[in-house]
């Protein structure tokens, strides 16, 4: 494994944590879907005592994050019917056109793919939007929120207050919908 100098496994409470010492500048801790594996990356030479101290201090966060990822995985279909996804894309197109018209914004390119940690993405410089195919299994109001969110990134390629003001102008209920999407 390129850049990894050492891998160790630790038991923190009920969770197994994989810690990798590697060529990085900062410490990162994440819970990876779909199996909720807890992974920590630390700079080469980072003291083991500090790793253990940090993991202990993050024990509650780790438990909550593992639970959330597992819950989301249980709510996600494991088999995807291509016919259902094609039909959904056809239903999606008029929704996108409606919001492009209302917001006065236009995507130059739209694509769809399976994503593990995002509902959509926007490359503002090329006006390219990508949407997660898992949206096919979500309520229409949530899909429309993601469309508005990604179109807003064409104007504001960040999550600044101006970005959220624009999202809120077209989707006043965005906080509830975001919560609904991320907490099945």
Contact map, one row per residue, 1 for C-alpha under 8 A:
1111000000000000000000000000000000000000000000000000000000000000000000000000000000000000000000000000000000000000000000000000000000000000000000000000000000000000000000000000000000000000
1111000000000000000000000000000000000000000000000000000000000000000000000000000000000000000000000000000000000000000000000000000000000000000000000000000000000000000000000000000000000000
1111100000000000000001100000000000000000000000000000000000000000000000000000000000000000000000000000000000000000000000000000000000000000000000000000000000000000000000000000000000000000
1111111000000000000111100000000000000000000000000000000000000000000000000000000000000000000000000000000000000000000000000000000000000000000000000000000000000000000000000000000000000000
0011111000000000000111100000000000000000000100000000000000000000000000000000000000000000000000000000000000000000000000000000000000000000000000000000000000000000000000000000000000000000
0001111100000000000111000000000000000000000000000000000000000000000000000000000000000000000000000000000000000000000000000000000000000000000000000000000000000000000000000000000000000000
0001111110000000011110000000000000000000000000000000000000000000000000000000000000000000000000000000000000000000000000000000000000000000000000000000000000000000000000000000000000000000
0000011111000000011100000000000000000000000000000000000000000000000000000000000000000000000000000000000000000000000000000000000000000000000000000000000000000000000000000000000000000000
0000001111100001111000000000000000000000000000000000000000000000000000000000000000000000000000000000000000000000000000000000000000000000000000000000000000000000000000000000000000000000
0000000111110001111000000000000000000000000000000000000000000000000000000000000000000000000000000000000000000000000000000000000000000000000000000000000000000000000000000000000000000000
0000000011111111100000000000000000000000000000000000000000000000000000000000000000000000000000000000000000000000000000000000000000000000000000000000000000000000000000000000000000000000
0000000001111111100000000000000000000000000000000000001100100000000000000000000000000000000000000000000000000000000000000000000000000000000000000000000000000000000000000000000000000000
0000000000111110000000000000000000000000000000000000000000100000000000000000000000000000000000000000000000000000000000000000000000000000000000000000000000000000000000000000000000000000
0000000000111111000000000000000000000000000000000000000000000010000000000000000000000000000000000000000000000000000000000000000000000000000000000000000000000000000000000000000000000000
0000000000111111100000000000000000000100000000000000000000000110000000000000000000000000000000000000000000000000000000000000000000000000000000000000000000000000000000000000000000000000
0000000011110111110000000000000000001100000000000000000000000000000000000000000000000000000000000000000000000000000000000000000000000000000000000000000000000000000000000000000000000000
0000000011110011111000000000000000001111000000000000000000000000000000000000000000000000000000000000000000000000000000000000000000000000000000000000000000000000000000000000000000000000
0000001111000001111100000000000000001111000000000000000000000000000000000000000000000000000000000000000000000000000000000000000000000000000000000000000000000000000000000000000000000000
0000001111000000111110000000000000000011110000000000000000000000000000000000000000000000000000000000000000000000000000000000000000000000000000000000000000000000000000000000000000000000
0001111100000000011111000000000000000011110000000000000000000000000000000000000000000000000000000000000000000000000000000000000000000000000000000000000000000000000000000000000000000000
0001111000000000001111100000000000000000111111000000000000000000000000000000000000000000000000000000000000000000000000000000000000000000000000000000000000000000000000000000000000000000
0011110000000000000111110000000000000000111100000000000000000000000000000000000000000000000000000000000000000000000000000000000000000000000000000000000000000000000000000000000000000000
0011100000000000000011111000000000000000001100000000000000000000000000000000000000000000000000000000000000000000000000000000000000000000000000000000000000000000000000000000000000000000
0000000000000000000001111110000000000000111100000000000000000000000000000000000000000000000000000000000000000000000000000000000000000000000000000000000000000000000000000000000000000000
0000000000000000000000111110000000000000011000000000000000000000000000000000000000000000000000000000000000000000000000000000000000000000000000000000000000000000000000000000000000000000
0000000000000000000000011111000000000000111000000000000000000000000000000000000000000000000000000000000000000000000000000000000000000000000000000000000000000000000000000000000000000000
0000000000000000000000011111100000000001111000000000000000000000000000000000000000000000000000000000000000000000000000000000000000000000000000000000000000000000000000000000000000000000
0000000000000000000000000111110000000001110000000000000000000000000000000000000000000000000000000000000000000000000000000000000000000000000000000000000000000000000000000000000000000000
0000000000000000000000000011111000000111100000000000000000000000000000000000000000000000000000000000000000000000000000000000000000000000000000000000000000000000000000000000000000000000
0000000000000000000000000001111100000111000000000000000000000000000000000000000000000000000000000000000000000000000000000000000000000000000000000000000000000000000000000000000000000000
0000000000000000000000000000111110011110000000000000000000000100110010000000000000000000000000000000000000000000000000000000000000000000000000000000000000000000000000000000000000000000
0000000000000000000000000000011111111110000000000000000000000000000010000000000000000000000000000000000000000000000000000000000000000000000000000000000000000000000000000000000000000000
0000000000000000000000000000001111111000000000000000000000000000000011001000000000000000000000000000000000000000000110000000000000000000000000000000000000000000000000000000000000000000
0000000000000000000000000000000111110000000000000000000000000000000011001000000000000000000000000000000000000000000100000000000000000000000000000000000000000000000000000000000000000000
0000000000000000000000000000000111111000000000000000000000000000000011001000000000000000000000000000000000000000000000000000000000000000000000000000000000000000000000000000000000000000
0000000000000000000000000000001111111100000000000000000000000000010011000000000000000000000000000000000000000000000000000000000000000000000000000000000000000000000000000000000000000000
0000000000000001110000000000001110111110000000000000000000000000010000000000000000000000000000000000000000000000000000000000000000000000000000000000000000000000000000000000000000000000
0000000000000011110000000000111100011111000000000000000000000100010000000000000000000000000000000000000000000000000000000000000000000000000000000000000000000000000000000000000000000000
0000000000000000111100000000111100001111100000000000000000000000000000000000000000000000000000000000000000000000000000000000000000000000000000000000000000000000000000000000000000000000
0000000000000000111100000011110000000111110000000000000000000000000000000000000000000000000000000000000000000000000000000000000000000000000000000000000000000000000000000000000000000000
0000000000000000001111010111100000000011111000000000000000000000000000000000000000000000000000000000000000000000000000000000000000000000000000000000000000000000000000000000000000000000
0000000000000000001111011111000000000001111101000000000000000000000000000000000000000000000000000000000000000000000000000000000000000000000000000000000000000000000000000000000000000000
0000000000000000000011111110000000000000111111000000000000000000000000000000000000000000000000000000000000000000000000000000000000000000000000000000000000000000000000000000000000000000
0000100000000000000011110000000000000000011111000000000000000000000000000000000000000000000000000000000000000000000000000000000000000000000000000000000000000000000000000000000000000000
0000000000000000000010000000000000000000001111100000000000000000000000000000000000000000000000000000000000000000000000000000000000000000000000000000000000000000000000000000000000000000
0000000000000000000010000000000000000000011111110110000000000000000000000000000000000000000000000000000000000000000000000000000000000000000000000000000000000000000000000000000000000000
0000000000000000000000000000000000000000000011111110000000000000000000000000000000000000000000000000000000000000000000000000000000000000000000000000000000000000000000000000000000000000
0000000000000000000000000000000000000000000001111111000000000000000000000000000000000000000000000000000000000000000000000000000000000000000000000000000000000000000000000000000000000000
0000000000000000000000000000000000000000000000111111100000000000000000000000000000000000000000000000000000000000000000000000000000000000000000000000000000000000000000000000000000000000
0000000000000000000000000000000000000000000001111111110000000000000000000000000000000000000000000000000000000000000000000000000000000000000000000000000000000000000000000000000000000000
0000000000000000000000000000000000000000000001111111111000000000000000000000000000000000000000000000000000000000000000000000000000000000000000000000000000000000000000000000000000000000
0000000000000000000000000000000000000000000000011111111100000000000000000000000000000000000000000000000000000000000000000000000000000000000000000000000000000000000000000000000000000000
0000000000000000000000000000000000000000000000001111111110000000000000000000000000000000000000000000000000000000000000000000000000000000000000000000000000000000000000000000000000000000
0000000000000000000000000000000000000000000000000111111111000000000000000000000000000000000000000000000000000000000000000000000000000000000000000000000000000000000000000000000000000000
0000000000010000000000000000000000000000000000000011111111100000000000000000000000000000000000000000000000000000000000000000000000000000000000000000000000000000000000000000000000000000
0000000000010000000000000000000000000000000000000001111111100000000000000000000000000000000000000000000000000000000000000000000000000000000000000000000000000000000000000000000000000000
0000000000000000000000000000000000000000000000000000111111110000000000000000000000000000000000000000000000000000000000000000000000000000000000000000000000000000000000000000000000000000
0000000000000000000000000000000000000000000000000000011111111100000000000000000000000000000000000000000000000000000000000000000000000000000000000000000000000000000000000000000000000000
0000000000011000000000000000000000000000000000000000001111111110000000000000000000000000000000000000000000000000000000000000000000000000000000000000000000000000000000000000000000000000
0000000000000000000000000000000000000000000000000000000011111111000000000000000000000000000000000000000000000000000000000000000000000000000000000000000000000000000000000000000000000000
0000000000000000000000000000000000000000000000000000000001111111100000000000000000000000000000000000000000000000000000000000000000000000000000000000000000000000000000000000000000000000
0000000000000010000000000000001000000100000000000000000001111111110000000000000000000000000000000000000000000000000000000000000000000000000000000000000000000000000000000000000000000000
0000000000000110000000000000000000000000000000000000000000111111111000000000000000000000000000000000000000000000000000000000000000000000000000000000000000000000000000000000000000000000
0000000000000000000000000000000000000000000000000000000000011111111100000000000000000000000000000000000000000000000000000000000000000000000000000000000000000000000000000000000000000000
0000000000000000000000000000001000000000000000000000000000001111111110000000000000000000000000000000000000000000000000000000000000000000000000000000000000000000000000000000000000000000
0000000000000000000000000000001000011100000000000000000000000111111111000000000000000000000000000000000000000000000000000000000000000000000000000000000000000000000000000000000000000000
0000000000000000000000000000000000000000000000000000000000000011111111100000000000000000000000000000000000000000000000000000000000000000000000000000000000000000000000000000000000000000
0000000000000000000000000000000000000000000000000000000000000001111111110000000000000000000000000000000000000000000000000000000000000000000000000000000000000000000000000000000000000010
0000000000000000000000000000001111110000000000000000000000000000111111111000000000000000000000000000000000000000000000000000000000000000000000000000000000000000000000000000000000000000
0000000000000000000000000000000011110000000000000000000000000000011111111100000000000000000000000000000000000000000000000000000000000000000000000000000000000000000000000000000000000000
0000000000000000000000000000000000000000000000000000000000000000001111111110000000000000000000000000000000000000000000000000000000000000000000000000000000000000000000000000000000000001
0000000000000000000000000000000000000000000000000000000000000000000111111111000000000000000000000000000000000000000000000000000000000000000000000000000000000000000000000000000000000111
0000000000000000000000000000000011100000000000000000000000000000000011111111000000000000000000000000000000000000000000000000000000000000000000000000000000000000000000000000000000000000
0000000000000000000000000000000000000000000000000000000000000000000001111111100000000000000000000000000000000000000000000000000000000000000000000000000000000000000000000000000000000000
0000000000000000000000000000000000000000000000000000000000000000000000111111100000000000000000000000000000000000000000000000000000000000000000000000000000000000000000000000000000000001
0000000000000000000000000000000000000000000000000000000000000000000000011111110000000000000000000000000000000000000000000000000000000100000000000000000000000000000000000000000000000000
0000000000000000000000000000000000000000000000000000000000000000000000000111111100000000000000000000000000000000000000000000000000000000000000000000000000000000000000000000000000000000
0000000000000000000000000000000000000000000000000000000000000000000000000001111100000000000000000000000000000000000000000000000000000000000000000000000000000000000000000000000000000000
0000000000000000000000000000000000000000000000000000000000000000000000000000111110000000000000000000000000000000000000000000000000000000000000000000000000000000000000000000000000000000
0000000000000000000000000000000000000000000000000000000000000000000000000000111111011000000000000000000000000000000000000000000000000000000000000000000000000000000000000000000000000000
0000000000000000000000000000000000000000000000000000000000000000000000000000001111111000000000000000000000000000000000000000000000000000000000000000000000000000000000000000000000000000
0000000000000000000000000000000000000000000000000000000000000000000000000000000111111100000000000000000000000000000000000000000000000000000000000000000000000000000000000000000000000000
0000000000000000000000000000000000000000000000000000000000000000000000000000000011111110000000000000000000000000000000000000000000000000000000000000000000000000000000000000000000000000
0000000000000000000000000000000000000000000000000000000000000000000000000000000111111111000000000000000000000000000000000000000000000000000000000000000000000000000000000000000000000000
0000000000000000000000000000000000000000000000000000000000000000000000000000000111111111100000000000000000000000000000000000000000001001000000000000000000000000000000000000000000000000
0000000000000000000000000000000000000000000000000000000000000000000000000000000001111111110000000000000000000000000000000000000000000000000000000000000000000000000000000000000000000000
0000000000000000000000000000000000000000000000000000000000000000000000000000000000111111111000000000000000000000000000000000000000000000000000000000000000000000000000000000000000000000
0000000000000000000000000000000000000000000000000000000000000000000000000000000000011111111100000000000000000000000000000000000000000001000000000000000000000000000000000000000000000000
0000000000000000000000000000000000000000000000000000000000000000000000000000000000001111111110000000000000000000000000000000000000000000000000000000000000000000000000000000000000000000
0000000000000000000000000000000000000000000000000000000000000000000000000000000000000111111111000000000000000000000000000000000000000000000000000000000000000000000000000000000000000000
0000000000000000000000000000000000000000000000000000000000000000000000000000000000000011111111100000000000000000000000000000000000000000000000000000000000000000000000000000000000000000
0000000000000000000000000000000000000000000000000000000000000000000000000000000000000001111111110000000000000000000000000000000000000000000000000000000000000000000000000000000000000000
0000000000000000000000000000000000000000000000000000000000000000000000000000000000000000111111111000000000000000000000000000000000000000000000000000000000000000000000000000000000000000
0000000000000000000000000000000000000000000000000000000000000000000000000000000000000000011111111100000000000000000000000000000000000000000000000000000000000000000000000000000000000000
0000000000000000000000000000000000000000000000000000000000000000000000000000000000000000001111111110000000000000000000000000000000000000000000010000000000000000000000000000000000000000
0000000000000000000000000000000000000000000000000000000000000000000000000000000000000000000111111111000000000000000000000000000000000000000000010010000000000000000000000000000000000000
0000000000000000000000000000000000000000000000000000000000000000000000000000000000000000000011111111100000000000000000000000000000000000000000000000000000000000000000000000000000000000
0000000000000000000000000000000000000000000000000000000000000000000000000000000000000000000001111111110000000000000000000000000000000000000000000000000000000000000000000000000000000000
0000000000000000000000000000000000000000000000000000000000000000000000000000000000000000000000111111111000000000000000000000000000000000000000000011000000000000000000000000000000000000
0000000000000000000000000000000000000000000000000000000000000000000000000000000000000000000000011111111111100000000000000000000000000000000000000000001000000000000000000000000000000000
0000000000000000000000000000000000000000000000000000000000000000000000000000000000000000000000001111111111000000000000000000000000000000000000000000000000000000000000000000000000000000
0000000000000000000000000000000000000000000000000000000000000000000000000000000000000000000000000111111110000000000000000000000000000000000000000000000000000000000000000000000000000000
0000000000000000000000000000000000000000000000000000000000000000000000000000000000000000000000000011111110000000000000000000000000000000000000000000000000000000000000000100000000000000
0000000000000000000000000000000000000000000000000000000000000000000000000000000000000000000000000001111111000000000000000000000000000000000000000000000000000000000000000000000000000000
0000000000000000000000000000000000000000000000000000000000000000000000000000000000000000000000000001111111100000000000000000000000000000000000000000001001000000000000000000000000000000
0000000000000000000000000000000000000000000000000000000000000000000000000000000000000000000000000001100111110000000000000000001000000000000000000000001000000000000000000000000000000000
0000000000000000000000000000000000000000000000000000000000000000000000000000000000000000000000000001000011111100000000000000001110000000000000000000001000000000000000000000000000000000
0000000000000000000000000000000000000000000000000000000000000000000000000000000000000000000000000000000001111100000000000000011100000000000000000000000000000000000000000000000000000000
0000000000000000000000000000000000000000000000000000000000000000000000000000000000000000000000000000000000111110000000000000001110000000000000000000000000000000000000000000000000000000
0000000000000000000000000000000000000000000000000000000000000000000000000000000000000000000000000000000000111111000000000000000111100000000000000000000000000000000000000000000000000000
0000000000000000000000000000000000000000000000000000000000000000000000000000000000000000000000000000000000001111100000000000000111100000000000000000000000000000000000000000000000000000
0000000000000000000000000000000000000000000000000000000000000000000000000000000000000000000000000000000000000111110000000000000001111000000000000000000000000000000000000000000000000000
0000000000000000000000000000000000000000000000000000000000000000000000000000000000000000000000000000000000000011111000000000000001111000000000000000000000000000000000000000000000000000
0000000000000000000000000000000000000000000000000000000000000000000000000000000000000000000000000000000000000001111100000000000000011100000000000000000000000000000000000000000000000000
0000000000000000000000000000000000000000000000000000000000000000000000000000000000000000000000000000000000000000111111100000000000011100000000000000000000000000000000000000000000000000
0000000000000000000000000000000011000000000000000000000000000000000000000000000000000000000000000000000000000000011111000000000000000000000000000000000000000000000000000000000000000000
0000000000000000000000000000000010000000000000000000000000000000000000000000000000000000000000000000000000000000001111100000000000000000000000000000000000000000000000000000000000000000
0000000000000000000000000000000000000000000000000000000000000000000000000000000000000000000000000000000000000000001111111000000000010000000000000000000000000000000000000000000000000000
0000000000000000000000000000000000000000000000000000000000000000000000000000000000000000000000000000000000000000001011111000000000110110000000000100000000000000000000000000000000000000
0000000000000000000000000000000000000000000000000000000000000000000000000000000000000000000000000000000000000000000001111100000011110000000000000100010000000000000000000000000000000000
0000000000000000000000000000000000000000000000000000000000000000000000000000000000000000000000000000000000000000000001111110000011100000000000000000010000000000000000000000000000000000
0000000000000000000000000000000000000000000000000000000000000000000000000000000000000000000000000000000000000000000000011111001111000000000000000000011011001000000000000000000000000000
0000000000000000000000000000000000000000000000000000000000000000000000000000000000000000000000000000000000000000000000001111111110000000000000000000000001001000000000000000000000000000
0000000000000000000000000000000000000000000000000000000000000000000000000000000000000000000000000000000000000000000000000111111100000000000000000000000011101000000000000000000000000000
0000000000000000000000000000000000000000000000000000000000000000000000000000000000000000000000000000000000000000000000000011111100000000000000000000000001000000000000000000000000000000
0000000000000000000000000000000000000000000000000000000000000000000000000000000000000000000000000000000000010000000000000011111100000000000000000000000000000000000000000000000000000000
0000000000000000000000000000000000000000000000000000000000000000000000000000000000000000000000000000000001111000000000000111111110000000000000000000000001000000000000000000000000000000
0000000000000000000000000000000000000000000000000000000000000000000000000000000000000000000000000000000000111110000000000111111111000000000000000000000000000000000000000000000000000000
0000000000000000000000000000000000000000000000000000000000000000000000000000000000000000000000000000000000101110000000011110001111100000000000000000011000000000000000000000000000000000
0000000000000000000000000000000000000000000000000000000000000000000000000000000000000000000000000000000000000111100000011100000111110000000000000000000000000000000000000000000000000000
0000000000000000000000000000000000000000000000000000000000000000000000000000000000000000000000000000000000000111100000111000000011111010000000000000000000000000000000000000000000000000
0000000000000000000000000000000000000000000000000000000000000000000000000000000000000000000000000000000000000001111001110000000001111110000000000000000000000000000000000000000000000000
0000000000000000000000000000000000000000000000000000000000000000000000000000000000001000000000000000000000000001111000000000000000111111000000000000000000000000000000000000000000000000
0000000000000000000000000000000000000000000000000000000000000000000000000001000000000000000000000000000000000000011000100000000000011111110000000000000000000000000000000000000000000000
0000000000000000000000000000000000000000000000000000000000000000000000000000000000000000000000000000000000000000000000100000000000111111110000100000000000000000000000000000000000000000
0000000000000000000000000000000000000000000000000000000000000000000000000000000000001001000000000000000000000000000000000000000000001111110000000000000000000000000000000000000000000000
0000000000000000000000000000000000000000000000000000000000000000000000000000000000000000000000000000000000000000000000000000000000000111111000000000000000000000000000000000000000000000
0000000000000000000000000000000000000000000000000000000000000000000000000000000000000000000000000000000000000000000000000000000000000111111101100000000000000000000000000000000000001000
0000000000000000000000000000000000000000000000000000000000000000000000000000000000000000000000000000000000000000000000000000000000000000111111100000000000000000000000000000000000000000
0000000000000000000000000000000000000000000000000000000000000000000000000000000000000000000000000000000000000000000000000000000000000000011111110000000000000000000000000000000000000000
0000000000000000000000000000000000000000000000000000000000000000000000000000000000000000000000000000000000000000000000000000000000000000001111111000000000000000000000000000000010000000
0000000000000000000000000000000000000000000000000000000000000000000000000000000000000000000000000000000000000000000000000000000000000000011111111100000000000000000000000000000011011000
0000000000000000000000000000000000000000000000000000000000000000000000000000000000000000000000000000000000000000000000000000000000000010011111111110000000000000000000000000000000000000
0000000000000000000000000000000000000000000000000000000000000000000000000000000000000000000000110000000000000000000000000000000000000000000111111111000000000000000000000000000000000000
0000000000000000000000000000000000000000000000000000000000000000000000000000000000000000000000000000000000000000000000000000000000000000000011111111100000000000000000000010010011000000
0000000000000000000000000000000000000000000000000000000000000000000000000000000000000000000000000000000000000000000000110000000000000000000001111111110000000000000000000000000000000000
0000000000000000000000000000000000000000000000000000000000000000000000000000000000000000000000010010000000000000000000000000000000000000000000111111111000000000000000000000000000000000
0000000000000000000000000000000000000000000000000000000000000000000000000000000000000000000000000010000000000000000000000000000000000000000000011111111100000000000000100110000000000000
0000000000000000000000000000000000000000000000000000000000000000000000000000000000000000000000000000000000000000000000000000000000000000000000001111111110000000000000100000000000000000
0000000000000000000000000000000000000000000000000000000000000000000000000000000000000000000000000000000000000000000000011100000010000000000000000111111111000000000000000000000000000000
0000000000000000000000000000000000000000000000000000000000000000000000000000000000000000000000000001000011100000000000000100000010000000000000000011111111100000000000000000000000000000
0000000000000000000000000000000000000000000000000000000000000000000000000000000000000000000000000000000000000000000000000000000000000000000000000001111111111000001001100000000000000000
0000000000000000000000000000000000000000000000000000000000000000000000000000000000000000000000000000000000000000000000000101000000000000000000000000111111111100001000000000000000000000
0000000000000000000000000000000000000000000000000000000000000000000000000000000000000000000000000000000010000000000000000111101000000000000000000000011111111000000000000000000000000000
0000000000000000000000000000000000000000000000000000000000000000000000000000000000000000000000000000000000000000000000000001000000000000000000000000001111111000001000000000000000000000
0000000000000000000000000000000000000000000000000000000000000000000000000000000000000000000000000000000000000000000000000000000000000000000000000000000111111111011000000000000000000000
0000000000000000000000000000000000000000000000000000000000000000000000000000000000000000000000000000000000000000000000000111000000000000000000000000000111111110001000000000000000000000
0000000000000000000000000000000000000000000000000000000000000000000000000000000000000000000000000000000000000000000000000000000000000000000000000000000010011111001000000000000000000000
0000000000000000000000000000000000000000000000000000000000000000000000000000000000000000000000000000000000000000000000000000000000000000000000000000000000011111111100000000000000000000
0000000000000000000000000000000000000000000000000000000000000000000000000000000000000000000000000000000000000000000000000000000000000000000000000000000000010111111100000000000000000000
0000000000000000000000000000000000000000000000000000000000000000000000000000000000000000000000000000000000000000000000000000000000000000000000000000000000000011111110000000000000000000
0000000000000000000000000000000000000000000000000000000000000000000000000000000000000000000000000000000000000000000000000000000000000000000000000000000000010011111111000000000000000000
0000000000000000000000000000000000000000000000000000000000000000000000000000000000000000000000000000000000000000000000000000000000000000000000000000000110111111111111100000000000000000
0000000000000000000000000000000000000000000000000000000000000000000000000000000000000000000000000000000000000000000000000000000000000000000000000000000000000011111111110000000000000000
0000000000000000000000000000000000000000000000000000000000000000000000000000000000000000000000000000000000000000000000000000000000000000000000000000000000000000111111111000000000000000
0000000000000000000000000000000000000000000000000000000000000000000000000000000000000000000000000000000000000000000000000000000000000000000000000000000100000000011111111100000000000000
0000000000000000000000000000000000000000000000000000000000000000000000000000000000000000000000000000000000000000000000000000000000000000000000000001100100000000001111111111010000000000
0000000000000000000000000000000000000000000000000000000000000000000000000000000000000000000000000000000000000000000000000000000000000000000000000000000000000000000111111111110000000000
0000000000000000000000000000000000000000000000000000000000000000000000000000000000000000000000000000000000000000000000000000000000000000000000000000000000000000000011111111000000000000
0000000000000000000000000000000000000000000000000000000000000000000000000000000000000000000000000000001000000000000000000000000000000000000000000001000000000000000001111111000000000000
0000000000000000000000000000000000000000000000000000000000000000000000000000000000000000000000000000000000000000000000000000000000000000000000001001000000000000000000111111110000000000
0000000000000000000000000000000000000000000000000000000000000000000000000000000000000000000000000000000000000000000000000000000000000000000000000000000000000000000000111111110000000000
0000000000000000000000000000000000000000000000000000000000000000000000000000000000000000000000000000000000000000000000000000000000000000000000000000000000000000000000010011111110000000
0000000000000000000000000000000000000000000000000000000000000000000000000000000000000000000000000000000000000000000000000000000000000000000000001000000000000000000000110011111111000000
0000000000000000000000000000000000000000000000000000000000000000000000000000000000000000000000000000000000000000000000000000000000000000000000000000000000000000000000000000111111100000
0000000000000000000000000000000000000000000000000000000000000000000000000000000000000000000000000000000000000000000000000000000000000000000000000000000000000000000000000000111111110000
0000000000000000000000000000000000000000000000000000000000000000000000000000000000000000000000000000000000000000000000000000000000000000000011001000000000000000000000000000111111111000
0000000000000000000000000000000000000000000000000000000000000000000000000000000000000000000000000000000000000000000000000000000000000000000001001000000000000000000000000000011111111100
0000000000000000000000000000000000000000000000000000000000000000000000000000000000000000000000000000000000000000000000000000000000000000000000000000000000000000000000000000001111111110
0000000000000000000000000000000000000000000000000000000000000000000000000000000000000000000000000000000000000000000000000000000000000000000001000000000000000000000000000000000111111111
0000000000000000000000000000000000000000000000000000000000000000000000000000000000000000000000000000000000000000000000000000000000000000010001000000000000000000000000000000000011111111
0000000000000000000000000000000000000000000000000000000000000000000000010000000000000000000000000000000000000000000000000000000000000000000000000000000000000000000000000000000001111111
0000000000000000000000000000000000000000000000000000000000000000000100010000000000000000000000000000000000000000000000000000000000000000000000000000000000000000000000000000000000111111
0000000000000000000000000000000000000000000000000000000000000000000000110010000000000000000000000000000000000000000000000000000000000000000000000000000000000000000000000000000000011111
